Amino acid sequence: MGDQQHVIKIAVVGPESTGKSTIAGQLARHYHTVCVPEYARAYCLNLNRQYTLQDEMNMFYGQLALEESLVPLAQNGLLICDTMFLTIKVWCDHLFGHTPQAVHDELSRHRYDFFLLMDIDLPWMDDPLRDFPDLRAHFMQVWHRELQAIHASYQVISGLGDQRFAQALQAVDGFLKNSNGTGH
């Protein structure tokens, strides 16, 4: 666990179908480090029913455990996270009208150094695990609010294809330069 203090964590977040997994993977390859995948994607793949609050909590604990397990594999003092558990709060609030206290508690303890908020300028890509094509603007506002509520350092990333990656790379490079690689 002591290693975690030396690892800068960058989370790639945002509404559905905004290129989070693509950008997170590209950044991890560029910086020669590990990308923590989105636990919920694997969890929901064979669910074949509506999500329950217990499912959301299972995904919350699964995401945390997956991230913890990959911290020791981080290279160059950097860990890239394809989303993070704040997603659980966004979904719980939307689907159930509230978020369990355990998620709120972890938000104050579990720190990320920098967030890339993916813009909704990409075309919607249909996927059985995506639910709300008409609510992306709403969820973009929700993400801004949630990131501001935790006083997150973040930048919105827009653009198509290579332009999107170039903007993400510029944002991360700028953050690393300004933080002198030390994070919080």
Secondary structure, DSSP 8 states (H G I E B T S, - for coil): -GGGGG-EEEEEE-SSSSSHHHHHHHHHHHTT-EEE--HHHHHHTT--S---HHHHHHHHHHHHHHHHHHGGG-BTTEEEEES-THHHHHHHHHHHSS--HHHHHHHHHS--SEEEEE-TTS-----TT---GGGHHHHHHHHHHHHHHTT--EEEE--STHHHHHHHHHHHHHHHHHTTT---
